[in-house]
Amino acid sequence: MSRAAPAAFGAALLGVTGLAGGAAAHHGWSWAAADQIELTGRIADLYIGPPHPTLKLETADGVWTVELGNPSQTRRAGFVEGSAKVGDTVTALGNRSQDAAEKRLKAVRLTVGAKVYDIYPERIQKK
């Protein structure tokens, strides 16, 4: 093995771990504000799949991106394909982006009609 091989392997390993760290940061909660808000609006678009199911929610102050848990977690909460559709009114409880210009919310609970889906029950703040 040449001396260049270990250096190349080390550089590749750093690159992979750097990517993993970036992905973890994106999918964590560090971007979200501590306080929770409620948004109510109409579903303009709905995506159920990896990395996170999302809703585009039309509200009085514009269109928000509402991120749910990973697909398995969202499914465990009972929110699956057919639980909601474009045009349905939804109330999302969650943590908004710390960037006030970004209309993005990480939902801990969704309410569609009379059905409540606790995506992150352990994160729901008591009022």
Secondary structure, 3 states (H helix, E strand, C coil): CCCHHHHHHHHHHHHHHHHHHHHHHHHCCCCEEEEEEEEEEEEEEEECCCCCCEEEEEECCEEEEEECCCHHHHHHCCCCCCCCCCCCEEEEEEEEECCCCCCEEEEEEEEECCEEEECCHHHCCCC
